[in-house]
Amino acid sequence: MTQHAALSLDRWRRFDRGQQVLMIANEMLRTSRRMAHEDAEARRLGYERVLNLTDLTIAATDHRSFRRELWRWRDVAAELYLEALPHPERHAQALRTLLRLEVSAATQVALLTA
């Protein structure tokens, strides 16, 4: 059972869109720690959590353009999930892109490069 398996759509909707994006980004950061360890199973589980939270966010939003962009971003996360080897640069780019999808989360991009 994954970490967020019990998280319901109703509970997820209680968070605003910025908080949802930041929680997905937090899972991306946790997963990035698995890049150096070459721990493929832990990396795979991290991406599963990212995809689960992304799916919840897509289901929770009524904003069509945000949902469309999040679907596109999800495709990138899914590709990272399917890769046998870690891709730290692609992972970092995906994280920065995710944060830029939401204005309140975009302020965190500068902290990633500090």
GIUR-V897004 format. One record per pair of residues at least 6 apart in sequence whose C-alpha atoms are under 7 Angstrom apart, sorted by sequence separation. I is the first residue (numbers start at 1). J is the second residue. If there is no record, write none. Layout:
i=I j=J
i=I j=J
This chain:
i=61 j=67
i=99 j=105
i=100 j=106
i=99 j=106
i=34 j=42
i=34 j=43
i=58 j=67
i=99 j=109
i=31 j=43
i=58 j=70
i=96 j=109
i=31 j=46
i=31 j=47
i=27 j=46
i=54 j=74
i=27 j=49
i=28 j=50
i=27 j=50
i=51 j=74
i=73 j=98
i=24 j=50
i=24 j=53
i=24 j=54
i=47 j=81
i=20 j=57
i=44 j=81
i=12 j=56
i=4 j=49
i=9 j=56
i=13 j=60
i=9 j=60
i=35 j=86
i=35 j=88
i=28 j=95
i=25 j=95
i=21 j=99
i=22 j=105
i=18 j=102
i=21 j=105
i=18 j=104
i=18 j=105
